[in-house]
Amino acid sequence: MDELSLGVPQPVLERLPEEDDSAALDMQQAVAGWEKRLNEAITAADDDAAAAAAVLDAIDHFEQRLETYDQFVPELRAWGQSPIYAIAWRTLYADLIAQLYDHDDLADHLDRERNARLVEDGIRLSKMDD
């Protein structure tokens, strides 16, 4: 499997307040760290299925973080706070997931791994009914 390349989309950076460069730097450092860890996991994986499993674990984490930030938006608004940072991070997580699915051969492997997990979860759940 090829090495992954991730980045912070320019529109996300442009929406951040200009007086605070630290948020943009935090995002860029976070994405660089995730890219490094994912590429290390892919390199260490025995095969494409194991590599896809590692990437899917990251996607699951990104989806959880996206949902967390999504929940912050109305809460911040209710308290009279600007939700711009929560919106930016939420958008970043959604874009990272899209970037991972956009990699050439990765999307097919991710779909297979997600389907395998759904089947595995279904089998486990059906055993609970017994």
N, CA, C and O atoms as a DFTB+ gen file, in Angstrom:
520 C
 N C O
     1  1       0.846      -1.170       0.000
     2  2       0.000       0.000       0.000
     3  2       0.896       1.239       0.000
     4  3       1.934       1.277       0.661
     5  1       0.474       2.236      -0.748
     6  2       1.263       3.452      -0.879
     7  2       1.231       4.282       0.398
     8  3       0.330       4.164       1.228
     9  1       2.245       5.119       0.519
    10  2       2.321       6.039       1.652
    11  2       1.216       7.087       1.537
    12  3       0.870       7.528       0.440
    13  1       0.672       7.473       2.684
    14  2      -0.407       8.454       2.720
    15  2       0.144       9.867       2.812
    16  3       1.213      10.108       3.373
    17  1      -0.607      10.777       2.252
    18  2      -0.278      12.192       2.346
    19  2      -1.538      12.929       2.784
    20  3      -2.561      12.884       2.101
    21  1      -1.458      13.609       3.928
    22  2      -2.597      14.335       4.472
    23  2      -2.229      15.806       4.643
    24  3      -1.055      16.148       4.789
    25  1      -3.225      16.657       4.624
    26  2      -2.973      18.077       4.823
    27  2      -4.196      18.787       5.359
    28  3      -5.312      18.268       5.316
    29  1      -3.964      19.984       5.863
    30  2      -5.055      20.828       6.334
    31  2      -5.547      21.628       5.134
    32  3      -4.764      22.349       4.514
    33  1      -6.820      21.515       4.797
    34  2      -7.341      22.256       3.648
    35  2      -7.252      23.775       3.875
    36  3      -7.504      24.270       4.974
    37  1      -6.895      24.479       2.829
    38  2      -6.760      25.927       2.916
    39  2      -8.051      26.612       3.366
    40  3      -7.979      27.557       4.151
    41  1      -9.231      26.176       2.903
    42  2     -10.469      26.828       3.373
    43  2     -10.660      26.746       4.892
    44  3     -11.217      27.662       5.496
    45  1     -10.205      25.660       5.504
    46  2     -10.314      25.533       6.962
    47  2      -9.426      26.574       7.625
    48  3      -9.838      27.238       8.577
    49  1      -8.205      26.713       7.118
    50  2      -7.275      27.692       7.688
    51  2      -7.770      29.121       7.483
    52  3      -7.577      29.982       8.342
    53  1      -8.397      29.362       6.362
    54  2      -8.878      30.713       6.065
    55  2     -10.035      31.128       6.963
    56  3     -10.251      32.322       7.169
    57  1     -10.771      30.184       7.492
    58  2     -11.908      30.501       8.362
    59  2     -11.494      30.825       9.789
    60  3     -12.287      31.362      10.562
    61  1     -10.254      30.499      10.140
    62  2      -9.788      30.774      11.497
    63  2      -9.527      32.265      11.666
    64  3      -9.156      32.942      10.708
    65  1      -9.717      32.784      12.886
    66  2      -9.422      34.199      13.121
    67  2      -7.955      34.513      12.824
    68  3      -7.059      33.762      13.208
    69  1      -7.727      35.618      12.146
    70  2      -6.368      35.991      11.732
    71  2      -5.459      36.314      12.901
    72  3      -4.247      36.119      12.808
    73  1      -6.014      36.804      13.998
    74  2      -5.181      37.215      15.133
    75  2      -4.640      36.030      15.928
    76  3      -3.812      36.211      16.821
    77  1      -5.098      34.822      15.612
    78  2      -4.677      33.633      16.355
    79  2      -4.083      32.607      15.394
    80  3      -4.803      31.788      14.824
    81  1      -2.765      32.661      15.221
    82  2      -2.088      31.706      14.341
    83  2      -1.855      30.358      15.016
    84  3      -1.512      29.381      14.349
    85  1      -2.037      30.300      16.326
    86  2      -1.739      29.060      17.041
    87  2      -2.690      27.930      16.657
    88  3      -2.278      26.770      16.631
    89  1      -3.948      28.237      16.359
    90  2      -4.904      27.190      15.974
    91  2      -4.486      26.548      14.654
    92  3      -4.530      25.326      14.513
    93  1      -4.082      27.367      13.696
    94  2      -3.637      26.825      12.406
    95  2      -2.385      25.964      12.594
    96  3      -2.266      24.898      11.989
    97  1      -1.471      26.419      13.418
    98  2      -0.255      25.653      13.684
    99  2      -0.591      24.342      14.386
   100  3      -0.021      23.299      14.064
   101  1      -1.517      24.391      15.345
   102  2      -1.939      23.172      16.051
   103  2      -2.523      22.160      15.076
   104  3      -2.232      20.967      15.157
   105  1      -3.351      22.645      14.152
   106  2      -3.959      21.753      13.160
   107  2      -2.898      21.133      12.260
   108  3      -2.926      19.931      11.997
   109  1      -1.974      21.942      11.796
   110  2      -0.932      21.433      10.906
   111  2      -0.043      20.421      11.609
   112  3       0.347      19.418      11.012
   113  1       0.279      20.673      12.869
   114  2       1.099      19.723      13.624
   115  2       0.332      18.431      13.896
   116  3       0.898      17.341      13.818
   117  1      -0.952      18.554      14.213
   118  2      -1.766      17.364      14.460
   119  2      -1.863      16.502      13.212
   120  3      -1.709      15.283      13.285
   121  1      -2.115      17.119      12.079
   122  2      -2.234      16.369      10.821
   123  2      -0.905      15.711      10.465
   124  3      -0.881      14.564      10.018
   125  1       0.191      16.424      10.657
   126  2       1.513      15.838      10.385
   127  2       1.761      14.630      11.286
   128  3       2.323      13.630      10.842
   129  1       1.349      14.719      12.537
   130  2       1.509      13.593      13.461
   131  2       0.661      12.403      13.065
   132  3       1.129      11.265      13.110
   133  1      -0.587      12.651      12.675
   134  2      -1.459      11.555      12.249
   135  2      -0.922      10.913      10.975
   136  3      -0.937       9.690      10.834
   137  1      -0.451      11.740      10.053
   138  2       0.108      11.210       8.812
   139  2       1.297      10.301       9.114
   140  3       1.422       9.217       8.545
   141  1       2.155      10.749      10.004
   142  2       3.340       9.953      10.372
   143  2       2.931       8.629      11.010
   144  3       3.451       7.574      10.648
   145  1       1.992       8.686      11.965
   146  2       1.568       7.453      12.643
   147  2       0.883       6.487      11.682
   148  3       1.113       5.279      11.745
   149  1       0.048       7.010      10.799
   150  2      -0.629       6.144       9.836
   151  2       0.371       5.501       8.880
   152  3       0.265       4.312       8.579
   153  1       1.333       6.273       8.407
   154  2       2.332       5.703       7.502
   155  2       3.199       4.671       8.207
   156  3       3.595       3.676       7.600
   157  1       3.497       4.896       9.474
   158  2       4.245       3.888      10.243
   159  2       3.423       2.614      10.402
   160  3       3.958       1.510      10.299
   161  1       2.126       2.764      10.653
   162  2       1.256       1.591      10.799
   163  2       1.141       0.826       9.488
   164  3       1.121      -0.405       9.482
   165  1       1.065       1.547       8.387
   166  2       0.988       0.900       7.079
   167  2       2.273       0.144       6.781
   168  3       2.238      -0.979       6.277
   169  1       3.400       0.757       7.091
   170  2       4.698       0.120       6.862
   171  2       4.858      -1.124       7.729
   172  3       5.406      -2.130       7.280
   173  1       4.385      -1.056       8.964
   174  2       4.529      -2.184       9.890
   175  2       3.530      -3.303       9.619
   176  3       3.719      -4.423      10.093
   177  1       2.479      -3.021       8.872
   178  2       1.435      -4.020       8.624
   179  2       1.957      -5.155       7.747
   180  3       2.783      -4.953       6.856
   181  1       1.451      -6.348       8.028
   182  2       1.858      -7.526       7.275
   183  2       1.295      -7.546       5.860
   184  3       1.937      -8.048       4.937
   185  1       0.090      -6.995       5.691
   186  2      -0.551      -6.997       4.376
   187  2      -1.482      -5.798       4.267
   188  3      -1.620      -5.018       5.209
   189  1      -2.116      -5.660       3.115
   190  2      -3.007      -4.522       2.884
   191  2      -4.213      -4.533       3.817
   192  3      -4.701      -3.473       4.211
   193  1      -4.693      -5.711       4.170
   194  2      -5.850      -5.798       5.064
   195  2      -5.490      -5.268       6.452
   196  3      -6.275      -4.545       7.065
   197  1      -4.319      -5.621       6.938
   198  2      -3.882      -5.118       8.244
   199  2      -3.641      -3.618       8.198
   200  3      -3.941      -2.913       9.161
   201  1      -3.109      -3.130       7.101
   202  2      -2.894      -1.691       6.933
   203  2      -4.237      -0.964       6.911
   204  3      -4.389       0.081       7.543
   205  1      -5.204      -1.512       6.189
   206  2      -6.532      -0.905       6.125
   207  2      -7.189      -0.907       7.503
   208  3      -7.896       0.039       7.851
   209  1      -6.966      -1.951       8.282
   210  2      -7.534      -2.012       9.633
   211  2      -6.971      -0.884      10.499
   212  3      -7.706      -0.263      11.267
   213  1      -5.686      -0.625      10.378
   214  2      -5.068       0.461      11.144
   215  2      -5.624       1.819      10.715
   216  3      -5.905       2.674      11.554
   217  1      -5.779       2.006       9.423
   218  2      -6.325       3.271       8.917
   219  2      -7.783       3.417       9.331
   220  3      -8.222       4.513       9.680
   221  1      -8.537       2.320       9.297
   222  2      -9.942       2.382       9.697
   223  2     -10.080       2.703      11.185
   224  3     -11.028       3.377      11.589
   225  1      -9.147       2.228      11.994
   226  2      -9.152       2.608      13.412
   227  2      -8.991       4.122      13.544
   228  3      -9.661       4.747      14.367
   229  1      -8.119       4.704      12.750
   230  2      -7.931       6.160      12.770
   231  2      -9.195       6.866      12.291
   232  3      -9.594       7.881      12.863
   233  1      -9.820       6.340      11.255
   234  2     -11.064       6.946      10.752
   235  2     -12.145       6.899      11.823
   236  3     -12.879       7.869      12.009
   237  1     -12.245       5.779      12.526
   238  2     -13.217       5.678      13.619
   239  2     -12.940       6.738      14.685
   240  3     -13.864       7.360      15.208
   241  1     -11.668       6.936      14.999
   242  2     -11.280       7.971      15.967
   243  2     -11.656       9.353      15.444
   244  3     -12.190      10.177      16.187
   245  1     -11.377       9.609      14.164
   246  2     -11.717      10.897      13.566
   247  2     -13.232      11.127      13.598
   248  3     -13.686      12.241      13.859
   249  1     -14.006      10.079      13.335
   250  2     -15.467      10.209      13.359
   251  2     -15.965      10.538      14.764
   252  3     -16.885      11.340      14.926
   253  1     -15.364       9.925      15.770
   254  2     -15.747      10.230      17.149
   255  2     -15.405      11.676      17.502
   256  3     -16.203      12.372      18.129
   257  1     -14.230      12.121      17.101
   258  2     -13.831      13.508      17.378
   259  2     -14.732      14.487      16.622
   260  3     -15.101      15.533      17.155
   261  1     -15.081      14.149      15.394
   262  2     -15.974      14.984      14.598
   263  2     -17.312      15.144      15.327
   264  3     -17.834      16.255      15.424
   265  1     -17.858      14.060      15.829
   266  2     -19.130      14.109      16.551
   267  2     -19.011      14.943      17.826
   268  3     -19.928      15.687      18.172
   269  1     -17.884      14.819      18.522
   270  2     -17.667      15.599      19.740
   271  2     -17.668      17.091      19.430
   272  3     -18.352      17.870      20.094
   273  1     -16.905      17.479      18.425
   274  2     -16.867      18.902      18.059
   275  2     -18.212      19.371      17.524
   276  3     -18.592      20.522      17.738
   277  1     -18.933      18.505      16.838
   278  2     -20.240      18.856      16.333
   279  2     -21.196      19.166      17.489
   280  3     -22.036      20.060      17.383
   281  1     -21.066      18.432      18.578
   282  2     -21.902      18.672      19.752
   283  2     -21.524      19.971      20.463
   284  3     -22.363      20.590      21.118
   285  1     -20.266      20.381      20.334
   286  2     -19.830      21.627      20.962
   287  2     -20.454      22.864      20.320
   288  3     -20.677      23.867      20.998
   289  1     -20.735      22.801      19.032
   290  2     -21.186      23.987      18.292
   291  2     -22.445      24.602      18.905
   292  3     -22.420      25.784      19.249
   293  1     -23.552      23.851      19.060
   294  2     -24.747      24.481      19.644
   295  2     -24.547      24.861      21.111
   296  3     -25.112      25.841      21.596
   297  1     -23.734      24.069      21.804
   298  2     -23.473      24.374      23.208
   299  2     -22.723      25.699      23.349
   300  3     -23.057      26.517      24.206
   301  1     -21.723      25.905      22.518
   302  2     -20.977      27.164      22.552
   303  2     -21.879      28.342      22.187
   304  3     -21.823      29.399      22.814
   305  1     -22.706      28.143      21.167
   306  2     -23.632      29.209      20.775
   307  2     -24.606      29.532      21.906
   308  3     -24.923      30.698      22.141
   309  1     -25.073      28.512      22.598
   310  2     -26.000      28.724      23.699
   311  2     -25.363      29.547      24.823
   312  3     -26.052      30.294      25.518
   313  1     -24.067      29.409      24.996
   314  2     -23.351      30.160      26.019
   315  2     -22.828      31.492      25.500
   316  3     -22.127      32.207      26.215
   317  1     -23.166      31.825      24.264
   318  2     -22.735      33.094      23.700
   319  2     -21.285      33.114      23.264
   320  3     -20.698      34.185      23.113
   321  1     -20.707      31.956      23.062
   322  2     -19.314      31.837      22.635
   323  2     -19.251      31.581      21.135
   324  3     -20.197      31.058      20.546
   325  1     -18.156      31.946      20.535
   326  2     -17.960      31.675      19.118
   327  2     -17.599      30.200      18.916
   328  3     -16.682      29.692      19.562
   329  1     -18.305      29.523      18.035
   330  2     -17.990      28.109      17.787
   331  2     -16.973      27.918      16.658
   332  3     -16.824      26.803      16.158
   333  1     -16.279      28.969      16.250
   334  2     -15.419      28.899      15.067
   335  2     -14.349      27.807      15.174
   336  3     -14.067      27.120      14.193
   337  1     -13.760      27.647      16.348
   338  2     -12.718      26.619      16.487
   339  2     -13.324      25.217      16.440
   340  3     -12.754      24.315      15.825
   341  1     -14.464      25.031      17.079
   342  2     -15.138      23.727      17.033
   343  2     -15.545      23.390      15.605
   344  3     -15.409      22.247      15.168
   345  1     -16.040      24.380      14.883
   346  2     -16.429      24.163      13.485
   347  2     -15.205      23.831      12.643
   348  3     -15.257      22.947      11.788
   349  1     -14.110      24.532      12.881
   350  2     -12.880      24.287      12.107
   351  2     -12.349      22.872      12.352
   352  3     -11.979      22.176      11.406
   353  1     -12.312      22.446      13.620
   354  2     -11.821      21.098      13.910
   355  2     -12.774      20.038      13.372
   356  3     -12.337      19.013      12.848
   357  1     -14.064      20.284      13.500
   358  2     -15.055      19.346      12.950
   359  2     -14.857      19.197      11.446
   360  3     -14.867      18.084      10.919
   361  1     -14.680      20.308      10.768
   362  2     -14.474      20.292       9.323
   363  2     -13.161      19.598       8.968
   364  3     -13.087      18.861       7.985
   365  1     -12.140      19.834       9.765
   366  2     -10.852      19.181       9.523
   367  2     -10.982      17.666       9.617
   368  3     -10.483      16.949       8.749
   369  1     -11.642      17.172      10.653
   370  2     -11.805      15.720      10.796
   371  2     -12.585      15.131       9.626
   372  3     -12.229      14.071       9.112
   373  1     -13.638      15.808       9.208
   374  2     -14.417      15.328       8.057
   375  2     -13.559      15.300       6.801
   376  3     -13.648      14.365       6.005
   377  1     -12.734      16.317       6.622
   378  2     -11.874      16.369       5.439
   379  2     -10.785      15.304       5.493
   380  3     -10.436      14.732       4.460
   381  1     -10.247      15.029       6.665
   382  2      -9.229      13.979       6.777
   383  2      -9.801      12.619       6.397
   384  3      -9.139      11.825       5.729
   385  1     -11.025      12.357       6.822
   386  2     -11.677      11.099       6.451
   387  2     -11.818      11.030       4.934
   388  3     -11.535      10.000       4.322
   389  1     -12.252      12.121       4.339
   390  2     -12.395      12.166       2.870
   391  2     -11.042      11.990       2.191
   392  3     -10.949      11.299       1.176
   393  1      -9.991      12.605       2.735
   394  2      -8.661      12.455       2.151
   395  2      -8.201      11.003       2.186
   396  3      -7.585      10.520       1.235
   397  1      -8.497      10.313       3.269
   398  2      -8.098       8.907       3.363
   399  2      -8.844       8.057       2.350
   400  3      -8.252       7.174       1.729
   401  1     -10.122       8.308       2.175
   402  2     -10.891       7.552       1.195
   403  2     -10.508       7.914      -0.235
   404  3     -10.758       7.135      -1.155
   405  1      -9.908       9.075      -0.433
   406  2      -9.496       9.494      -1.776
   407  2      -8.193       8.848      -2.240
   408  3      -7.866       8.919      -3.424
   409  1      -7.441       8.217      -1.334
   410  2      -6.201       7.566      -1.751
   411  2      -6.535       6.365      -2.643
   412  3      -7.490       5.629      -2.394
   413  1      -5.736       6.196      -3.667
   414  2      -6.015       5.265      -4.759
   415  2      -6.598       3.926      -4.340
   416  3      -7.796       3.696      -4.501
   417  1      -5.778       3.053      -3.813
   418  2      -6.253       1.700      -3.524
   419  2      -6.777       1.542      -2.107
   420  3      -7.250       0.466      -1.743
   421  1      -6.703       2.578      -1.313
   422  2      -7.087       2.472       0.085
   423  2      -8.601       2.352       0.274
   424  3      -9.054       1.605       1.141
   425  1      -9.375       3.065      -0.513
   426  2     -10.833       3.083      -0.334
   427  2     -11.433       1.679      -0.410
   428  3     -12.286       1.324       0.404
   429  1     -10.994       0.885      -1.376
   430  2     -11.525      -0.478      -1.503
   431  2     -11.191      -1.318      -0.270
   432  3     -12.034      -2.059       0.236
   433  1      -9.963      -1.194       0.201
   434  2      -9.552      -1.944       1.390
   435  2     -10.324      -1.485       2.628
   436  3     -10.697      -2.297       3.475
   437  1     -10.560      -0.170       2.724
   438  2     -11.322       0.354       3.862
   439  2     -12.754      -0.162       3.838
   440  3     -13.295      -0.543       4.876
   441  1     -13.363      -0.178       2.672
   442  2     -14.731      -0.688       2.555
   443  2     -14.804      -2.162       2.953
   444  3     -15.722      -2.574       3.662
   445  1     -13.837      -2.951       2.495
   446  2     -13.814      -4.374       2.856
   447  2     -13.639      -4.552       4.361
   448  3     -14.316      -5.374       4.979
   449  1     -12.727      -3.776       4.947
   450  2     -12.476      -3.888       6.390
   451  2     -13.702      -3.447       7.191
   452  3     -14.054      -4.085       8.183
   453  1     -14.350      -2.368       6.769
   454  2     -15.556      -1.904       7.481
   455  2     -16.659      -2.966       7.383
   456  3     -17.345      -3.236       8.369
   457  1     -16.831      -3.566       6.203
   458  2     -17.832      -4.622       6.037
   459  2     -17.504      -5.833       6.895
   460  3     -18.399      -6.436       7.488
   461  1     -16.231      -6.193       6.966
   462  2     -15.818      -7.324       7.800
   463  2     -16.130      -7.040       9.269
   464  3     -16.568      -7.930       9.997
   465  1     -15.906      -5.813       9.696
   466  2     -16.208      -5.456      11.086
   467  2     -17.712      -5.483      11.350
   468  3     -18.150      -5.904      12.421
   469  1     -18.492      -5.037      10.386
   470  2     -19.948      -5.075      10.551
   471  2     -20.438      -6.505      10.690
   472  3     -21.283      -6.799      11.536
   473  1     -19.908      -7.392       9.861
   474  2     -20.292      -8.801       9.930
   475  2     -19.848      -9.385      11.265
   476  3     -20.611     -10.099      11.915
   477  1     -18.622      -9.087      11.676
   478  2     -18.103      -9.600      12.944
   479  2     -18.957      -9.101      14.105
   480  3     -19.290      -9.875      15.002
   481  1     -19.313      -7.822      14.100
   482  2     -20.168      -7.275      15.150
   483  2     -21.539      -7.930      15.129
   484  3     -22.102      -8.225      16.183
   485  1     -22.078      -8.160      13.943
   486  2     -23.380      -8.821      13.826
   487  2     -23.361     -10.220      14.366
   488  3     -24.312     -10.644      15.022
   489  1     -22.297     -10.949      14.105
   490  2     -22.175     -12.313      14.613
   491  2     -22.068     -12.289      16.127
   492  3     -22.696     -13.095      16.814
   493  1     -21.269     -11.359      16.649
   494  2     -21.137     -11.250      18.093
   495  2     -22.475     -10.905      18.733
   496  3     -22.833     -11.473      19.765
   497  1     -23.214      -9.981      18.132
   498  2     -24.514      -9.586      18.682
   499  2     -25.508     -10.723      18.621
   500  3     -26.309     -10.899      19.539
   501  1     -25.466     -11.509      17.537
   502  2     -26.417     -12.620      17.442
   503  2     -26.104     -13.690      18.487
   504  3     -27.014     -14.383      18.941
   505  1     -24.871     -13.835      18.867
   506  2     -24.510     -14.796      19.925
   507  2     -25.030     -14.344      21.285
   508  3     -25.263     -15.172      22.166
   509  1     -25.214     -13.042      21.461
   510  2     -25.733     -12.525      22.730
   511  2     -27.203     -12.902      22.892
   512  3     -27.693     -13.020      24.015
   513  1     -27.908     -13.093      21.778
   514  2     -29.319     -13.451      21.837
   515  2     -29.535     -14.884      22.272
   516  3     -30.620     -15.235      22.735
   517  1     -28.520     -15.712      22.130
   518  2     -28.646     -17.144      22.477
   519  2     -28.698     -17.359      23.963
   520  3     -28.803     -18.498      24.419
